[in-house]
Amino acid sequence: MKRIKAACLEQTIHFQLKDELPLDLARQQTRQEYASYKAQLERHRTQYKIVAEQEQPDGSLIVKIKKQNNTQPVGAYLD
C-alpha cells in the first residue's frame, strides 16, 4: 500500500490585461484579480508560498506559486 506523505503544486500563473479596457484601468483590474486570487487561497485555507512575482512591461503579472494540493500535507515544500 502507498500513502502520500507530502504533495505540492508549483504553478506559473499569468494575470493578463484585458484588451478592451484602457491601460490604467486594465492594470488596476489585473492587480485586483491577483489580490482576489490570494484572498481565495486564504478563504479556503490553502497553504501557499509566492516564489516569484514579476510585472511585465505591458503591466500584466507573472506569478510563480507553490500551493497545497487539495488537503494533502505539504511537508517541507513551503519552507
Backbone as CSV, one residue per row, in Angstrom:
resi,resn,N_x,N_y,N_z,CA_x,CA_y,CA_z,C_x,C_y,C_z
1,MET,0.845,-1.173,0.000,0.000,0.000,0.000,0.893,1.240,0.000
2,LYS,0.467,2.265,-0.698,1.238,3.507,-0.704,0.374,4.639,-0.166
3,ARG,1.041,5.582,0.462,0.370,6.764,1.004,1.158,8.010,0.626
4,ILE,0.469,9.047,0.353,1.121,10.312,0.041,1.528,10.959,1.356
5,LYS,2.812,11.189,1.510,3.334,11.833,2.719,3.278,13.352,2.595
6,ALA,3.539,13.853,1.403,3.501,15.293,1.175,3.285,15.536,-0.312
7,ALA,2.561,16.601,-0.630,2.286,16.944,-2.022,2.190,18.458,-2.148
8,CYS,2.592,18.947,-3.300,2.565,20.379,-3.522,2.469,20.626,-5.030
9,LEU,1.741,21.659,-5.416,1.666,22.075,-6.813,2.549,23.296,-7.000
10,GLU,3.284,23.324,-8.075,4.032,24.520,-8.427,3.446,25.029,-9.738
11,GLN,2.974,26.263,-9.715,2.302,26.823,-10.885,2.940,28.148,-11.277
12,THR,2.859,28.447,-12.557,3.201,29.767,-13.074,1.905,30.318,-13.670
13,ILE,1.441,31.409,-13.090,0.163,31.993,-13.498,0.423,33.356,-14.134
14,HIS,-0.172,33.583,-15.299,-0.040,34.867,-15.994,-1.369,35.601,-15.864
15,PHE,-1.377,36.673,-15.077,-2.561,37.524,-14.948,-2.451,38.570,-16.055
16,GLN,-3.220,38.371,-17.113,-3.108,39.206,-18.307,-4.057,40.399,-18.259
17,LEU,-3.706,41.424,-19.011,-4.553,42.608,-19.140,-5.700,42.311,-20.090
18,LYS,-6.813,42.952,-19.853,-7.948,42.832,-20.762,-7.771,43.878,-21.870
19,ASP,-7.826,43.420,-23.110,-7.547,44.289,-24.259,-8.566,45.406,-24.446
20,GLU,-9.806,45.160,-24.056,-10.858,46.134,-24.341,-10.893,47.307,-23.361
21,LEU,-10.045,47.285,-22.320,-10.030,48.346,-21.320,-8.865,49.293,-21.546
22,PRO,-9.015,50.558,-21.093,-7.867,51.479,-21.131,-6.727,50.912,-20.272
23,LEU,-5.503,51.245,-20.624,-4.325,50.644,-19.998,-4.315,50.781,-18.476
24,ASP,-4.563,51.975,-17.950,-4.533,52.174,-16.491,-5.592,51.334,-15.791
25,LEU,-6.781,51.293,-16.343,-7.864,50.508,-15.758,-7.562,49.012,-15.857
26,ALA,-6.991,48.594,-16.969,-6.643,47.185,-17.149,-5.582,46.757,-16.142
27,ARG,-4.578,47.593,-15.896,-3.552,47.288,-14.891,-4.161,47.182,-13.504
28,GLN,-5.032,48.130,-13.185,-5.692,48.128,-11.878,-6.545,46.865,-11.710
29,GLN,-7.270,46.503,-12.729,-8.118,45.320,-12.669,-7.287,44.041,-12.540
30,THR,-6.131,44.002,-13.189,-5.241,42.845,-13.083,-4.732,42.707,-11.653
31,ARG,-4.353,43.813,-11.029,-3.910,43.795,-9.624,-5.040,43.320,-8.709
32,GLN,-6.266,43.768,-8.983,-7.414,43.344,-8.183,-7.677,41.853,-8.348
33,GLU,-7.523,41.353,-9.568,-7.721,39.929,-9.824,-6.689,39.107,-9.047
34,TYR,-5.449,39.577,-9.013,-4.388,38.896,-8.275,-4.681,38.914,-6.773
35,ALA,-5.105,40.057,-6.253,-5.453,40.161,-4.827,-6.628,39.250,-4.499
36,SER,-7.594,39.169,-5.395,-8.750,38.299,-5.204,-8.328,36.832,-5.181
37,TYR,-7.376,36.473,-6.040,-6.865,35.100,-6.085,-6.210,34.729,-4.755
38,LYS,-5.377,35.643,-4.228,-4.725,35.383,-2.940,-5.751,35.310,-1.808
39,ALA,-6.764,36.163,-1.850,-7.815,36.130,-0.831,-8.582,34.807,-0.886
40,GLN,-8.801,34.284,-2.083,-9.485,32.998,-2.237,-8.657,31.877,-1.610
41,LEU,-7.347,31.906,-1.822,-6.474,30.906,-1.197,-6.584,30.979,0.328
42,GLU,-6.604,32.195,0.867,-6.732,32.382,2.314,-8.087,31.869,2.818
43,ARG,-9.161,32.215,2.101,-10.513,31.778,2.500,-10.623,30.263,2.557
44,HIS,-9.994,29.608,1.597,-10.056,28.151,1.532,-8.982,27.489,2.400
45,ARG,-8.229,28.332,3.099,-7.152,27.863,3.982,-6.136,26.984,3.237
46,THR,-5.853,27.361,2.017,-4.859,26.668,1.209,-3.480,27.220,1.579
47,GLN,-2.584,26.336,1.952,-1.227,26.778,2.241,-0.536,27.097,0.924
48,TYR,0.193,28.211,0.893,0.870,28.600,-0.344,2.091,29.456,-0.038
49,LYS,2.935,29.583,-1.049,4.111,30.436,-0.956,4.335,31.050,-2.329
50,ILE,4.423,32.370,-2.379,4.731,33.064,-3.620,6.248,32.972,-3.822
51,VAL,6.660,32.305,-4.875,8.082,32.106,-5.161,8.643,33.321,-5.903
52,ALA,7.893,33.821,-6.879,8.326,34.984,-7.660,7.108,35.723,-8.187
53,GLU,7.250,37.022,-8.287,6.179,37.881,-8.803,6.850,38.905,-9.712
54,GLN,6.532,38.855,-11.011,7.180,39.739,-11.973,6.138,40.543,-12.732
55,GLU,6.291,41.858,-12.690,5.422,42.698,-13.509,6.062,42.821,-14.889
56,GLN,5.288,42.576,-15.907,5.759,42.624,-17.282,5.693,44.064,-17.799
57,PRO,6.409,44.378,-18.869,6.392,45.744,-19.419,4.985,46.228,-19.789
58,ASP,4.105,45.314,-20.166,2.738,45.713,-20.518,1.835,45.889,-19.291
59,GLY,2.340,45.582,-18.088,1.562,45.747,-16.869,0.943,44.463,-16.365
60,SER,1.029,43.387,-17.126,0.498,42.113,-16.650,1.451,41.536,-15.598
61,LEU,0.994,40.510,-14.899,1.784,39.897,-13.836,2.034,38.426,-14.128
62,ILE,3.235,37.973,-13.862,3.545,36.542,-13.890,3.943,36.163,-12.475
63,VAL,3.207,35.200,-11.922,3.403,34.789,-10.531,3.755,33.312,-10.499
64,LYS,4.837,32.980,-9.813,5.198,31.584,-9.569,4.815,31.284,-8.131
65,ILE,4.043,30.235,-7.951,3.485,29.933,-6.648,3.598,28.435,-6.370
66,LYS,3.856,28.110,-5.123,3.762,26.731,-4.646,2.553,26.703,-3.734
67,LYS,1.682,25.723,-3.946,0.492,25.680,-3.107,0.090,24.254,-2.802
68,GLN,-0.682,24.147,-1.756,-1.180,22.858,-1.288,-2.097,22.237,-2.329
69,ASN,-1.967,20.935,-2.510,-2.819,20.186,-3.426,-3.959,19.567,-2.632
70,ASN,-5.167,20.036,-2.877,-6.349,19.586,-2.134,-6.083,19.755,-0.644
71,THR,-6.217,18.689,0.124,-5.955,18.786,1.562,-4.735,17.957,1.967
72,GLN,-3.907,17.629,0.996,-2.715,16.838,1.286,-1.742,17.663,2.133
73,PRO,-1.001,17.015,3.015,0.030,17.736,3.758,1.125,18.223,2.795
74,VAL,1.730,19.377,3.108,2.742,19.931,2.208,4.164,19.625,2.644
75,GLY,4.335,19.090,3.816,5.679,18.727,4.269,6.605,19.931,4.249
76,ALA,7.812,19.750,3.744,8.824,20.806,3.726,8.812,21.614,2.416
77,TYR,7.846,21.385,1.551,7.817,22.089,0.265,7.737,23.601,0.408
78,LEU,7.052,24.086,1.422,6.852,25.526,1.549,7.855,26.190,2.484
79,ASP,8.830,25.458,2.951,9.848,26.046,3.849,10.821,26.897,3.091
